[in-house]
Amino acid sequence: MATVAAQAHFSFGLRTGVTNNVCFYDEHTVVFPSGNNCVCYNSVQRCQRFIPGSEKSRAMRALAISANRRYLAVSEGGGKATITVFDLQHEQGRKRKVLTAGDMSDPEFVCMAFSPDSKYLIAQTGGPEWTLIFWLWEKQKVVTSVKTSNSNNPVTQVSFNPYNNMQLCVSGRGVFKLFRYSEGALKQSSFPKVETINFLCHTWATEERVIAGTDTGRLLVFESGDLRREISLHPNVVQEQGRSDEKFPRDQKSTILSYSKGFMCSMGPGSVCLFEKTEEDSYRKSREIQIPPDPYSNEVTAAECQEVDTMCISPAEETLAISTDQGQLYSVSLSSVDVHKEEQLHFEFLSQSFHSKSITGLSICIRKPLVATCSLDHSVRVWNYETKALELYKQFQEEAYSVALHPTGLFILVGFSDKLRLMNLVIDDIRTFKEFTVRSCRECTFSHGGHMFAAVSGNVIHIYSFTSFENVLNLKGHSGKVSQWSLDDSRLVSCGMDGAVYEWNTKTGKRESESVLQSCSYTGVAFSSDCKTILAVGTDLTLKEIQDCQILREVPADDVANTAIAVSHSSRAIFTGTSSGTIRAIKYPLPVQKEWLMYQAHCGPVTRMVITFDDQFLLTVSEDSCLLMWRIIDKEGRGLKSNRQIVHTEEILVTKSDLEEKNMLELKMHLEELQMENEYQLRLKDMNHNEKMKEISDKFSQQIESLKNAQQVMKAEMEKQEHEHKGSFADLSLKHTKELKDLELSYSQKLIVEHKRYQDFQQKYQGMQENYENQLKSAEQSRIQSLEEQKQLYEAKLQEKTQLLAQCQEDAQQQIREFKEIIKQVEEDEERKIHDIQIQYEKKLHTEKEANTNLKGETGMVTQKFYSLQRQIDDKCTDINKLKHERQRLLGLIRSLESDIEDLKRQIAGHEKTNQDKVTEMRALLVFITLAVSTSTLQKIIQFK
């Protein structure tokens, strides 16, 4: 067996089309399908645990988790539809039981549910049977089954009553039924008239109440199986059945979920609404949570238009997680729902955004732990396989067919339908730098040194210089795909659907070797680690090792073709991807027999795979829109030791305009901070002055009041003593009046001083403001002057480049004329070769026609012999049928004769009894006669005597 193995490490992607495709295992761990695996993702530790699908599984259809969060049921199709129950508390997700539908003809389980005590499991099969099967799953025993619908009305959801193990609900198009398990059978307990209603989802709110959502945007409440009322989408309005005159918007509610405060449901694209219970035993709409717009998408409403596919809530009801029809996972903290009551709440990515359609390109670089992918969802993404995070993401207007990272990790090539674009990876964006007229580029790759790159367009491989962007070579041979450069970049290997594998010299443009096998369409090719041999896979179900135009070895596969190949740099193993989505690890040198390790990976054909330069990780992508990371280990489970010393750099690209904009932004922010600081200081000083003024005013007011009081007291005393001290009173009055004037004068002077200080501060503030305005104006003038200088410089460069372009166009015309002459000569040579090949194949065709004529004669003879044998078989069948009828007749005759024999036996028994009685009588008579004779004889003797 292979000494090198692969271990699933991390997955980027969510598999859509699976019912209930996200659920919580614990407060921080969610379970979701990715590829052909179930992934347990811990959002706090950012780690994953994998539960692989069954070996022959091709279609994961539905998930269900038990109420105690211990068991996970996975419905799978492919060969025979099965349900596998896993124990999540076991470290490797130990398989507990495998359930089948018994004698039913290959059903497809479209939805499932566990009972509240986790002992029972129900599963709904698809059309045309639509049978609900009830298991005691730990004993793999089918308790009972019942048909829930017909072929025209599909069932979309089944569920147990969370308060009763024996009651369950089934809903779908024109279907809403409650069943109760009793006396060994499921008996329908309600018969509402819902033939015209299409139910998309339902949930149990109480022991007797079920809330169901329809495709017309209605929320219907059923009590004990009968339709009671309808919940309005508007707050504080609940409408009874038959009283609703208001028309609701036609929102597609695809999922609904109960929780302790009420329930939540998806209300149209990108929106989830929360409904809370009221004291009147009804519900009101409390909050709405929306999916935020994608900041990297050019389409404004692309993210908001996602339909919510599945909702689940954590055990402590702290977090709500959702999945969408575009393969994205979001979550929101429900504790923030009550905190931010006035703000609009938005979902956040559970980990990061994923591709939503088939991934068409995959590439890595040397100097950074980056991997780039492109997809038919119009996006290009750059991931970090060490931090397991999405570094960059860019949405385009058209589909991306191929991608290649420069060895430095600073540039990227992306092939589109109209052009091949060379782009820079800047700090927060992917920006186009150069465009090449290479249409529908399905394959592109950089050389190991990064000084050249190759791109495929039609049946031509274009090789460009990365420094001058000149088209150095055009390799014309077949509709090929570039796979790999040699280590010294002197050779390039390519393969094609025409059954050819070519090895090119990248300096001369000539073929150094070729291998053509027309019965095989190659899908992947690579150099061995020493670049001496070529390894190729194709549609003939074999892995070939090619050297010097000869096939050295072939490793036959099973009935599944290899679609991609990757070779480890340590020369120890080869990894291949298959059309069924599995990964194979094959030891190198290639074995003689079929010896490999196979792993469940994707649910679609593997489109690309690559091994990192340190041999630590294998990266695979597929048509199922998932990127899987595999850790390459040895037989002891340790990582491989690499001879290469890979040094990762952290430098990034920043454009001058971005840097200037960033500096200007920092200056503006600094200026705003200074202005805010000055305003704050002025406000503080104003507040201090106002407080001091208030204190002084209060102090003066108190003194004035005290003086007035003293004056009144003195006045009263003086009135008493007026007649006694008229002269002294006048003196005291004058004295107090003088003191009062002196106090007023001193405090007025203090107020004038404080007012002057306030005016000084005001003038200082105005001066500082004028100073900062002047600095801002000077900065703006310098920026305008710099912009003008840059404009003049680039205009001069543009004029220079225009002249250079004209000269290049003249050179291009000359080269076109030369190439046309070369093409003419090549076409003449090819026509001669084609004529020779045509004569050769016409001879072969004549030989094959003669052989075909002989085979037709033999076929006629075999056909006549077959017809004669068929007639004999028909005759024998007729004889057999006659003998069968005769046998039946004889068996009937035998049965009638046997009954006659029984009757005769009874008669004989009766006759024997009668005969015995008669014999007894005769014996008695004989004795009597004998005695009589003896007596008469004796008498005669006596008489004689």
Secondary structure, DSSP 8 states (H G I E B T S, - for coil): --SEEEEEEEEE----S-BT--EEEETTEEEEEETTEEEEEETTTTEEEEEE--TT--EEEEEEE-TTS-EEEEEEESSS-EEEEEETTSTT-EEEEEE--TTSSS--EEEEEE-TTSSEEEEEE-TTT-EEEEEEGGGTEEEEEEE---TTS-EEEEEEETTEEEEEEEEEBTEEEEEEEETTEEEE------TT-BEEEEEESSSSEEEEEETTS-EEEEETTEEEEEE-SSTT-EEETT-------------EEEETTEEEEE-STTEEEEEEE-TTS-EEEEEEEE----TT-SSTTTTTT--EEEEEE-TTS-EEEEEETTS-EEEEETHHHHH-SSS-EE-EESS-----S-EEEEEE-SSSSEEEEEETTSEEEEEETTTTEEEEEEE-SS---EEEE-TTSSEEEEE-SS-EEEEEEBSS-EEEEEEE--TT---EEE-TTSSEEEEEETTEEEEEETTT--EEEEEESSSEEEEEE-TTSSEEEEEETTSEEEEEETTT--EEEEEE-TT--EEEEEE-TTSSSEEEEETTSEEEEEETTEEEEEEE--SS-EEEEEE-TTSSEEEEEETTS-EEEEESS--SS---EEE---SS-EEEEEE-TTS-EEEEEETTS-EEEEEEEETTS-B---SS--------B--HHHHHHHHHHHHHHHHHHHHHHHHHHHHHHHHHHHHHHHHHHHHHHHHHHHHHHHHHHHHHHHHHTTTT-HHHHHHHHHHHHHHHHHHHHHHHHHHHHHHHHHHHHHHHHHHHHHHHHHHHHHHHHHHHHHHHHHHHHHHHHHHHHHHHHHHHHHHHHHHHHHHHHHHHHHHHHHHHHHHHHHHHHHHHHHHHHHHHHHHHHHHHHHHHHHHHHHHHHHHHHHHHHHHHHHHHHHHHHHHHHHHHHHHHHHHHHHHHHHHHHHHHHHHHHHHHHHHHHHHHHHHHHHHH-
